[in-house]
Amino acid sequence: MRNFFKIFFASLLALVIFSVVVFFIGIWVISSAATADKPVVGNKAVLVIDLSQPFPEQSQENPIAEITGNENANVLGLYDVVRMIQYAKKDSAVKGLVIKAGYNANGFATNEELREAIADFKQSKKFVLAYGEYITQKSYYVATAADKIYCNPQGMLEWDGIASNLLFLKGALDKLEIVPQIFYAGKYKSATEPFRATQMTAPNKEQTTVWLNDLYGNLLLKTSEARGIDTATLHQLANTGAIQTTHDAVEHKLIDGLKYDDEWKAEISTLLGQKKEDKINFVTASKYSKAVDFKNTEGKDKIAVIYAEGEIVGGKSDDGVISSDRFKNLLRKVRQDESIKAIVFRVNSPGGSALASDVIWREVSLARAVKPVVVSMGDVAASGGYYIACNADSVFADYTTITGSIGVFSMIPDMSAFFKNKLGVTFDGVKTAPFADMGNNTRPLTETEKRFFQNSVDSIYHTFKSRVADGRKKDIDFIDSIAQGRVWTGKRALQIGLVDRIGTLHNAVECAARLAKTSDYRTREYPEQKNFMEQIFGSSNTDVKEKIIKEEIGEPQYKIFKQIKKVQDMFGIPQARLPFDFDLN
């Protein structure tokens, strides 16, 4: 009987394993069949750029959603979108482009690169129209590249300036009797302000006013150029709250007209030379990316484009962050590949672990000794994000990139009063040396321990400044004068020598080719895309968890939740990081 059950359960297990294998093979076959044939663009195509879709640095494929036939299953990277628009400019099948200008999920520098690509598309003399029911300022910035901008008659155009709203936690910590014990270097290094102040300090308010006005000034300037309205008038419209309705927007020439969905589509039909009742061949960016070969794959030489997006962390973390082990190995692999003639390092990061940043900096430096390395900055390349960028041969930033923030901080929470007075919990123990439990959050630091932590922060800050001084070929005293944790826009970073040029990722790739002395090249992108089975088995539950939490508590509360959650990652580890996520509106 025992042998019977042994054979029975072994057979059952084998059947289960076989069924699972067959299931995934079936998915793979279905996926292959679904993607075997390219979508057809068709005649009189109108490319649609939907600004509500987030465009990360690198495209992300979703094989499961794609199996269902969802043509928008894949998330397109910014560089892919830009290259598609460049391809569509010369594609005879594409007759025009539509900007869906409602909610905008992208940062200022991302919008800057999109707008530039659309403005270049217009040189083909093909039409470009923008339409939205509720047009936000960020969407309006991109929409100003269009020939005409239309809004729903009952909708709204947002035109009221830009604000930065910051979250402060000191009051909550005081009520909970938690003492953060903060150590920092740089008078502008405001990352610790949420825990040591209840409002912005004077230095932080000063720097925020400067970079915020840089972003606003760029919006005013581009709008002025596109709409033929002087910047003083545009500024006054915002200051007086003059744009309260869409009719106000038309009257002040911010938009060209008020149209319902059927009306602006009828205008497109006219532009296409077809009847109003004929279906318009709208082609989404996702579908177009599958239909055409917009990437150059024929060049003799290779230029590596490495996308570093997210917070900088130590260890082997995978997607969504810049982990030191992963990018150290990746940079080393590309450096040792003789077929790769140059490297473009695309950085979009608020920083993070100072140690992890130094590990990556080292590999960038080693790579630069072998072949040209060009950095391209995205929405943000600050603190640790600037640390890993500073030693390149050439550094590009967008006008509205947030960069700089050269400074360091560390926090050690003292939660002893919280545990004792709020929870009734106390701690005791023994140790073999005075500092054996240094950093333990169940007791306050001694004065000697506080000095140790501050010395460590000061030492890392000096190293940071030295790295920047060496990379930028500047005197360290000058770097100290522009460091201090201060945040700069790409515009000002160019003026003070933290970056070399204002330009896009595409401009950085062209620069890398010139430095490598090649005109016959193709790009190879890293991290390399996972294959189908890797995505199935390697997917994380993180996205699912985040989606559930976001749906339960709402988007505004979720931003606060994420910000508080990041606090625990800062404790004890020296950080080269921006203050917190910028919430601009």
C-alpha positions as CSV (number, residue, x, y, z in Angstrom):
1,M,0.0,0.0,0.0
2,R,2.9,2.3,0.9
3,N,4.4,1.8,-2.6
4,F,1.0,2.5,-4.2
5,F,0.7,5.9,-2.5
6,K,4.4,6.7,-3.3
7,I,3.8,5.9,-7.0
8,F,0.4,7.7,-7.0
9,F,1.7,11.0,-5.5
10,A,4.8,10.9,-7.7
11,S,2.6,10.5,-10.8
12,L,0.4,13.3,-9.6
13,L,3.3,15.6,-9.1
14,A,4.7,14.8,-12.5
15,L,1.2,15.5,-14.0
16,V,1.1,18.9,-12.3
17,I,4.6,19.8,-13.5
18,F,3.7,18.7,-17.0
19,S,0.5,20.7,-17.0
20,V,2.4,23.9,-15.8
21,V,5.0,23.4,-18.5
22,V,2.4,22.9,-21.2
23,F,0.5,25.9,-20.0
24,F,3.4,28.2,-20.3
25,I,4.4,26.7,-23.6
26,G,0.9,27.4,-24.8
27,I,1.2,31.0,-23.7
28,W,4.5,31.3,-25.5
29,V,3.0,29.8,-28.7
30,I,-0.1,32.1,-28.5
31,S,2.2,35.1,-27.9
32,S,4.4,34.2,-30.8
33,A,1.4,33.8,-33.1
34,A,0.0,37.1,-31.8
35,T,3.2,39.0,-32.6
36,A,4.3,37.2,-35.7
37,D,2.7,39.6,-38.1
38,K,3.4,43.3,-37.8
39,P,0.4,45.6,-37.5
40,V,-0.4,47.5,-40.7
41,V,-0.3,51.3,-40.6
42,G,-2.5,51.7,-43.6
43,N,-3.1,54.8,-45.7
44,K,-3.7,58.3,-44.4
45,A,-2.5,57.5,-41.0
46,V,-2.6,60.0,-38.1
47,L,-0.1,59.3,-35.4
48,V,-1.4,59.9,-31.8
49,I,0.8,60.9,-28.9
50,D,-1.2,60.5,-25.7
51,L,0.4,62.6,-23.0
52,S,-1.5,60.8,-20.2
53,Q,0.8,57.8,-20.9
54,P,4.0,57.8,-18.9
55,F,7.1,57.5,-21.1
56,P,9.9,56.0,-18.9
57,E,13.5,56.0,-20.2
58,Q,13.3,52.5,-21.6
59,S,10.5,50.7,-23.2
60,Q,8.8,47.9,-21.2
61,E,7.0,45.0,-22.8
62,N,4.0,43.3,-21.2
63,P,3.7,39.8,-22.8
64,I,0.6,38.8,-20.9
65,A,-1.4,41.9,-21.8
66,E,-0.2,41.6,-25.4
67,I,-1.6,38.1,-25.7
68,T,-5.1,39.6,-25.1
69,G,-4.7,41.8,-28.1
70,N,-4.3,45.0,-26.2
71,E,-2.3,47.2,-28.7
72,N,-1.3,49.6,-25.9
73,A,0.1,46.7,-23.7
74,N,3.7,47.9,-24.1
75,V,5.0,51.0,-22.3
76,L,7.1,53.0,-24.7
77,G,10.4,54.6,-23.7
78,L,11.0,58.3,-24.4
79,Y,13.8,57.7,-26.8
80,D,11.7,55.2,-28.8
81,V,8.8,57.7,-29.0
82,V,11.2,60.4,-30.2
83,R,12.7,58.1,-32.8
84,M,9.2,57.1,-34.0
85,I,8.2,60.7,-34.4
86,Q,11.4,61.3,-36.4
87,Y,10.6,58.2,-38.6
88,A,7.0,59.3,-39.1
89,K,8.2,62.7,-40.3
90,K,9.5,60.9,-43.5
91,D,6.8,58.1,-43.6
92,S,4.5,58.8,-46.5
93,A,1.8,56.8,-44.9
94,V,1.6,59.2,-42.0
95,K,-0.2,62.4,-42.9
96,G,-0.3,64.2,-39.5
97,L,0.0,64.0,-35.8
98,V,-2.4,64.5,-32.9
99,I,-1.4,65.4,-29.4
100,K,-3.9,64.2,-26.8
101,A,-3.4,67.0,-24.3
102,G,-5.3,66.1,-21.1
103,Y,-3.6,64.9,-18.0
104,N,0.2,64.7,-18.4
105,A,2.0,61.8,-16.7
106,N,5.5,63.0,-17.6
107,G,8.2,65.3,-16.1
108,F,9.3,68.7,-17.5
109,A,12.4,67.4,-19.2
110,T,10.6,64.5,-20.8
111,N,8.0,66.9,-22.1
112,E,10.8,69.1,-23.4
113,E,12.2,66.3,-25.5
114,L,8.7,65.3,-26.8
115,R,7.9,68.9,-27.7
116,E,11.2,69.3,-29.6
117,A,10.5,66.1,-31.6
118,I,7.0,67.3,-32.5
119,A,8.3,70.7,-33.5
120,D,10.8,68.9,-35.8
121,F,8.0,66.8,-37.2
122,K,6.2,70.0,-38.3
123,Q,9.1,70.8,-40.6
124,S,7.6,68.0,-42.9
125,K,4.6,70.3,-43.5
126,K,2.3,67.6,-42.2
127,F,-0.4,68.8,-39.9
128,V,-0.2,68.7,-36.1
129,L,-3.3,69.3,-33.9
130,A,-3.6,69.2,-30.2
131,Y,-6.9,68.5,-28.4
132,G,-7.9,68.1,-24.8
133,E,-11.0,68.3,-22.6
134,Y,-9.1,69.6,-19.6
135,I,-5.6,70.8,-20.7
136,T,-3.1,70.9,-17.9
137,Q,-0.1,73.3,-18.0
138,K,2.4,70.5,-18.7
139,S,0.2,69.2,-21.6
140,Y,-0.2,72.8,-22.9
141,Y,3.6,73.2,-23.0
142,V,3.8,70.3,-25.4
143,A,0.6,71.3,-27.3
144,T,2.2,74.7,-28.2
145,A,4.2,72.8,-30.8
146,A,1.0,72.1,-32.7
147,D,-0.4,74.1,-35.6
148,K,-3.7,74.5,-33.7
149,I,-4.9,73.8,-30.2
150,Y,-8.5,73.0,-29.5
151,C,-10.3,72.4,-26.2
152,N,-13.8,71.1,-25.3
153,P,-16.2,74.1,-25.0
154,Q,-17.1,73.0,-21.4
155,G,-13.5,72.0,-20.5
156,M,-10.7,74.0,-19.1
157,L,-7.2,75.2,-19.8
158,E,-4.9,75.4,-16.8
159,W,-2.9,78.7,-16.8
160,D,-2.0,79.7,-13.2
161,G,1.7,79.3,-12.7
162,I,3.7,76.5,-11.1
163,A,3.8,75.5,-7.4
164,S,5.9,73.1,-5.4
165,N,4.2,71.6,-2.4
166,L,6.3,69.9,0.2
167,L,5.4,67.5,3.0
168,F,6.8,68.0,6.6
169,L,6.8,65.3,9.2
170,K,8.4,67.0,12.2
171,G,5.1,67.7,13.9
172,A,4.1,64.0,13.6
173,L,7.4,62.9,14.9
174,D,7.1,65.2,17.9
175,K,3.7,63.9,18.8
176,L,5.1,60.3,18.5
177,E,8.2,61.3,20.6
178,I,10.5,60.1,17.8
179,V,13.8,62.0,17.5
180,P,15.3,61.7,14.0
181,Q,19.0,62.6,15.0
182,I,20.0,64.2,11.7
183,F,23.5,64.7,10.2
184,Y,24.0,66.6,7.0
185,A,26.6,68.5,4.9
186,G,25.6,71.5,2.7
187,K,23.3,74.4,3.8
188,Y,21.0,73.8,0.9
189,K,20.8,70.0,1.5
190,S,17.1,70.1,2.4
191,A,16.5,66.4,2.3
192,T,16.3,66.3,6.1
193,E,14.0,69.3,6.4
194,P,10.8,67.2,6.6
195,F,12.1,65.7,9.8
196,R,13.7,68.8,11.4
197,A,11.4,71.6,10.4
198,T,7.7,72.4,10.0
199,Q,8.2,74.6,7.0
200,M,10.9,75.4,4.3
201,T,14.1,76.9,5.6
202,A,15.3,80.2,4.1
203,P,18.1,78.5,1.9
204,N,15.6,75.9,0.6
205,K,13.0,78.5,-0.2
206,E,15.7,80.5,-2.0
207,Q,16.9,77.6,-4.2
208,T,13.3,76.4,-4.8
209,T,12.2,79.8,-5.9
210,V,15.1,80.0,-8.4
211,W,14.7,76.6,-10.1
212,L,10.9,76.8,-10.0
213,N,11.0,80.2,-11.9
214,D,13.4,78.6,-14.4
215,L,10.8,76.0,-15.2
216,Y,8.1,78.6,-15.3
217,G,10.2,81.0,-17.4
218,N,10.8,78.2,-20.0
219,L,7.0,77.6,-20.2
220,L,6.4,81.4,-20.7
221,L,9.2,81.7,-23.4
222,K,8.1,78.7,-25.4
223,T,4.4,79.7,-25.3
224,S,5.4,83.3,-26.3
225,E,7.3,82.0,-29.3
226,A,4.6,79.6,-30.4
227,R,1.5,81.8,-29.7
228,G,2.9,85.3,-30.5
229,I,2.1,86.6,-27.1
230,D,4.8,88.5,-25.1
231,T,5.9,86.9,-21.8
232,A,4.9,89.8,-19.7
233,T,1.3,89.4,-20.9
234,L,1.4,85.6,-20.3
235,H,2.7,86.3,-16.8
236,Q,0.0,88.8,-16.1
237,L,-2.7,86.3,-17.2
238,A,-1.6,83.9,-14.6
239,N,-1.1,86.5,-11.9
240,T,-4.6,87.9,-12.3
241,G,-6.3,84.5,-12.8
242,A,-7.6,85.7,-16.1
243,I,-8.1,82.2,-17.6
244,Q,-11.1,80.9,-15.9
245,T,-13.0,79.4,-18.8
246,T,-12.1,78.0,-22.2
247,H,-13.7,81.2,-23.7
248,D,-11.1,83.2,-21.8
249,A,-8.4,81.0,-23.3
250,V,-9.7,81.7,-26.8
251,E,-10.1,85.4,-26.2
252,H,-6.5,85.7,-25.0
253,K,-5.2,83.5,-27.9
254,L,-3.9,80.7,-25.8
255,I,-5.9,78.3,-27.8
256,D,-7.4,78.4,-31.3
257,G,-10.9,77.3,-30.8
258,L,-13.6,75.4,-28.9
259,K,-14.6,72.1,-30.4
260,Y,-16.3,68.9,-29.4
261,D,-14.8,65.6,-30.2
262,D,-16.7,65.2,-33.5
263,E,-15.8,68.7,-34.6
264,W,-12.0,68.5,-34.3
265,K,-12.1,65.1,-35.9
266,A,-14.2,66.5,-38.8
267,E,-11.4,69.1,-39.3
268,I,-8.9,66.2,-39.5
269,S,-11.0,64.5,-42.1
270,T,-10.9,67.7,-44.2
271,L,-7.1,67.8,-43.9
272,L,-6.9,64.2,-45.0
273,G,-9.2,64.9,-48.0
274,Q,-11.8,62.4,-47.0
275,K,-15.5,62.5,-46.1
276,K,-16.5,63.4,-42.5
277,E,-18.3,60.1,-42.1
278,D,-15.2,58.1,-43.2
279,K,-13.3,56.5,-40.3
280,I,-10.0,58.3,-39.5
281,N,-7.0,56.0,-39.4
282,F,-5.7,57.0,-35.9
283,V,-2.5,55.0,-35.1
284,T,-1.4,54.9,-31.5
285,A,2.3,55.2,-30.7
286,S,2.3,51.6,-29.4
287,K,0.8,50.2,-32.6
288,Y,3.2,52.4,-34.7
289,S,6.2,51.1,-32.8
290,K,5.2,47.5,-33.8
291,A,4.5,48.4,-37.4
292,V,7.7,50.2,-38.5
293,D,11.4,49.7,-38.1
294,F,12.3,53.1,-36.6
295,K,15.6,51.9,-35.0
296,N,18.8,52.0,-37.0
297,T,20.1,48.4,-37.0
298,E,22.4,48.5,-40.0
299,G,25.5,50.5,-38.7
300,K,28.9,48.8,-38.5
301,D,29.9,50.2,-35.1
302,K,27.9,49.9,-31.9
303,I,27.1,52.7,-29.4
304,A,25.7,51.5,-26.1
305,V,22.8,53.4,-24.5
306,I,22.5,52.5,-20.8
307,Y,19.3,53.6,-19.1
308,A,19.8,54.3,-15.4
309,E,16.4,55.2,-13.9
310,G,15.2,55.3,-10.3
311,E,16.7,55.5,-6.9
312,I,20.3,54.4,-6.4
313,V,20.5,51.4,-4.1
314,G,23.2,48.9,-3.0
315,G,23.0,45.2,-3.9
316,K,21.3,43.3,-6.6
317,S,17.9,44.8,-6.9
318,D,16.4,44.5,-10.4
319,D,13.9,46.7,-12.2
320,G,12.7,50.1,-11.1
321,V,16.0,51.1,-9.3
322,I,19.6,51.6,-10.1
323,S,21.3,48.9,-8.1
324,S,25.1,49.1,-7.7
325,D,25.8,45.4,-8.5
326,R,23.7,45.4,-11.6
327,F,25.0,48.6,-13.1
328,K,28.6,47.9,-12.0
329,N,28.5,44.6,-14.0
330,L,26.6,46.2,-16.9
331,L,29.1,49.0,-17.3
332,R,32.0,46.5,-17.0
333,K,30.5,44.3,-19.7
334,V,30.0,47.2,-22.1
335,R,33.5,48.5,-21.4
336,Q,35.1,45.1,-22.2
337,D,33.1,44.7,-25.4
338,E,35.4,45.8,-28.1
339,S,32.6,46.0,-30.7
340,I,31.1,48.9,-28.6
341,K,32.9,52.1,-29.5
342,A,31.2,54.6,-27.1
343,I,28.8,54.7,-24.2
344,V,25.8,56.9,-23.6
345,F,24.7,56.8,-20.0
346,R,21.2,58.1,-19.6
347,V,20.6,59.1,-16.0
348,N,17.2,59.9,-14.6
349,S,17.6,59.6,-10.8
350,P,17.1,61.6,-7.6
351,G,20.1,59.8,-6.1
352,G,20.2,57.5,-3.1
353,S,22.9,55.5,-1.4
354,A,26.2,57.4,-1.4
355,L,28.2,54.1,-1.3
356,A,26.2,52.6,-4.2
357,S,26.7,55.9,-6.2
358,D,30.5,55.6,-5.7
359,V,30.5,52.0,-6.9
360,I,28.8,53.1,-10.1
361,W,31.0,56.2,-10.4
362,R,34.1,53.9,-10.4
363,E,32.8,51.8,-13.3
364,V,32.0,55.0,-15.3
365,S,35.5,56.2,-14.7
366,L,37.0,52.9,-15.8
367,A,34.9,52.9,-18.9
368,R,35.9,56.4,-19.8
369,A,39.6,55.4,-19.8
370,V,38.8,52.9,-22.6
371,K,36.2,54.6,-24.7
372,P,34.1,57.8,-24.9
373,V,31.4,58.1,-22.2
374,V,28.6,60.7,-22.7
375,V,26.0,61.4,-20.1
376,S,22.4,62.4,-21.0
377,M,20.3,63.7,-18.1
378,G,16.5,63.2,-18.0
379,D,14.0,64.8,-15.7
380,V,16.3,64.6,-12.8
381,A,20.0,63.7,-12.3
382,A,20.7,65.1,-8.9
383,S,22.7,64.2,-5.8
384,G,23.7,60.6,-6.3
385,G,22.3,60.9,-9.8
386,Y,24.9,63.6,-10.4
387,Y,27.6,61.7,-8.6
388,I,27.4,58.8,-11.2
389,A,27.3,61.4,-14.1
390,C,30.0,63.8,-13.2
391,N,33.0,62.0,-14.6
392,A,31.9,61.5,-18.2
393,D,33.6,63.0,-21.2
394,S,30.6,65.2,-21.9
395,V,27.4,65.8,-20.0
396,F,24.1,66.8,-21.6
397,A,21.0,68.1,-19.8
398,D,17.7,69.4,-20.9
399,Y,16.9,73.0,-20.1
400,T,14.5,71.9,-17.4
401,T,16.5,69.0,-15.9
402,I,16.8,69.1,-12.2
403,T,20.4,68.4,-11.2
404,G,23.2,69.3,-8.8
405,S,22.2,68.8,-5.1
406,I,25.8,67.9,-4.3
407,G,25.5,67.0,-0.6
408,V,25.1,64.2,1.9
409,F,22.9,63.4,4.9
410,S,22.2,60.6,7.3
411,M,19.5,59.9,9.9
412,I,19.4,57.7,13.0
413,P,16.0,57.6,14.7
414,D,15.8,57.6,18.5
415,M,12.6,55.8,19.2
416,S,13.1,55.1,22.9
417,A,10.5,57.6,24.1
418,F,8.0,56.4,21.5
419,F,8.4,52.7,22.6
420,K,8.3,53.6,26.4
421,N,5.6,56.3,26.5
422,K,3.4,55.2,23.6
423,L,3.7,51.5,23.7
424,G,5.0,50.7,27.2
425,V,8.0,48.9,25.7
426,T,11.5,49.1,27.2
427,F,14.9,47.6,26.2
428,D,18.0,46.5,28.0
429,G,21.1,44.5,27.1
430,V,24.8,44.0,27.5
431,K,27.7,44.8,25.1
432,T,31.4,44.0,24.9
433,A,32.5,47.5,23.8
434,P,31.1,51.1,24.2
435,F,30.0,51.4,20.6
436,A,28.8,47.8,19.9
437,D,25.2,49.0,19.7
438,M,25.8,52.3,18.0
439,G,23.0,53.3,15.8
440,N,20.4,51.2,17.7
441,N,17.1,53.1,17.5
442,T,16.1,52.1,21.0
443,R,18.4,54.6,22.6
444,P,19.7,58.1,21.9
445,L,23.2,58.5,20.4
446,T,25.9,59.8,22.8
447,E,27.8,63.0,21.9
448,T,30.8,60.9,20.8
449,E,28.6,58.8,18.5
450,K,27.0,61.9,17.1
451,R,30.5,63.2,16.2
452,F,31.3,59.9,14.5
453,F,28.2,60.1,12.3
454,Q,28.8,63.8,11.4
455,N,32.5,63.0,10.6
456,S,31.4,60.3,8.3
457,V,28.9,62.6,6.5
458,D,31.6,65.3,6.2
459,S,34.1,62.8,4.8
460,I,31.6,61.5,2.2
461,Y,30.7,65.0,1.2
462,H,34.4,65.8,0.7
463,T,34.8,62.7,-1.5
464,F,31.7,63.7,-3.5
465,K,33.1,67.2,-4.1
466,S,36.5,65.7,-5.1
467,R,34.8,63.4,-7.6
468,V,33.0,66.4,-9.1
469,A,36.1,68.6,-9.2
470,D,38.1,65.9,-10.9
471,G,35.4,65.1,-13.4
472,R,34.6,68.7,-14.3
473,K,38.2,69.8,-14.1
474,K,37.3,72.5,-11.5
475,D,38.9,73.7,-8.3
476,I,37.4,72.0,-5.3
477,D,36.7,75.3,-3.6
478,F,34.7,76.4,-6.6
479,I,32.7,73.2,-6.5
480,D,32.1,73.7,-2.8
481,S,30.7,77.2,-3.6
482,I,28.1,75.7,-6.0
483,A,27.5,72.5,-4.1
484,Q,26.2,72.8,-0.5
485,G,23.3,70.5,-1.6
486,R,21.9,73.2,-3.9
487,V,19.5,72.2,-6.7
488,W,20.0,73.6,-10.2
489,T,18.1,73.5,-13.5
490,G,19.9,72.3,-16.6
491,K,20.0,75.9,-17.7
492,R,21.9,77.1,-14.7
493,A,24.0,74.0,-14.5
494,L,25.4,74.9,-17.9
495,Q,26.3,78.4,-16.7
496,I,28.2,77.1,-13.7
497,G,29.9,74.2,-15.5
498,L,28.1,71.2,-14.0
499,V,27.0,70.2,-17.5
500,D,28.5,70.8,-21.0
501,R,25.5,71.2,-23.3
502,I,21.8,71.6,-23.4
503,G,20.5,68.8,-25.5
504,T,18.4,65.6,-25.8
505,L,19.4,62.0,-25.6
506,H,19.5,61.9,-29.4
507,N,22.0,64.8,-29.3
508,A,24.1,62.8,-26.7
509,V,24.1,59.8,-29.0
510,E,25.3,61.9,-31.9
511,C,28.1,63.4,-29.7
512,A,29.2,59.9,-28.6
513,A,29.5,58.9,-32.3
514,R,31.6,62.0,-33.0
515,L,33.9,61.2,-30.1
516,A,34.3,57.7,-31.3
517,K,35.0,59.0,-34.8
518,T,32.2,57.0,-36.4
519,S,29.3,57.9,-38.7
520,D,28.3,54.3,-39.5
521,Y,26.8,53.1,-36.2
522,R,23.8,51.6,-34.5
523,T,22.7,51.7,-30.9
524,R,22.5,48.8,-28.5
525,E,20.4,49.4,-25.4
526,Y,20.9,48.2,-21.9
527,P,19.7,46.7,-19.6
528,E,18.7,44.2,-22.2
529,Q,15.0,43.3,-22.5
530,K,14.0,40.1,-20.7
531,N,12.7,37.4,-22.9
532,F,9.1,36.1,-22.6
533,M,9.7,33.4,-20.0
534,E,12.0,35.6,-17.9
535,Q,9.2,38.2,-17.7
536,I,6.6,35.5,-16.8
537,F,8.7,33.9,-14.0
538,G,10.7,36.9,-13.0
539,S,7.8,39.3,-12.5
540,S,7.5,40.9,-9.1
541,N,4.4,41.3,-6.9
542,T,5.5,44.9,-6.3
543,D,3.5,46.4,-9.1
544,V,0.4,44.5,-8.1
545,K,0.8,45.6,-4.4
546,E,1.3,49.2,-5.4
547,K,-1.7,49.2,-7.7
548,I,-4.0,47.8,-4.9
549,I,-2.8,50.4,-2.4
550,K,-3.2,53.2,-4.8
551,E,-6.7,52.2,-5.7
552,E,-7.6,51.9,-2.0
553,I,-6.2,55.2,-0.7
554,G,-6.2,57.3,-3.9
555,E,-3.4,59.0,-5.9
556,P,-2.7,62.0,-3.6
557,Q,-2.5,59.9,-0.4
558,Y,-0.4,57.3,-2.2
559,K,2.3,59.9,-2.9
560,I,2.4,60.7,0.8
561,F,2.5,57.0,1.6
562,K,5.4,56.4,-0.7
563,Q,7.3,59.4,0.7
564,I,6.9,58.1,4.3
565,K,7.9,54.6,3.2
566,K,11.2,55.9,1.8
567,V,12.1,57.3,5.1
568,Q,13.0,53.9,6.5
569,D,15.4,53.3,3.7
570,M,17.3,56.5,4.7
571,F,18.0,55.5,8.3
572,G,21.6,54.8,9.1
573,I,22.9,54.8,5.5
574,P,24.6,58.0,4.2
575,Q,22.4,59.4,1.4
576,A,23.2,61.5,-1.6
577,R,19.6,62.2,-2.5
578,L,17.2,64.9,-3.5
579,P,15.0,66.3,-0.7
580,F,11.9,64.4,-1.7
581,D,9.8,63.8,-4.8
582,F,8.9,67.1,-6.5
583,D,5.1,67.5,-6.6
584,L,4.6,70.3,-9.1
585,N,1.3,71.7,-10.4
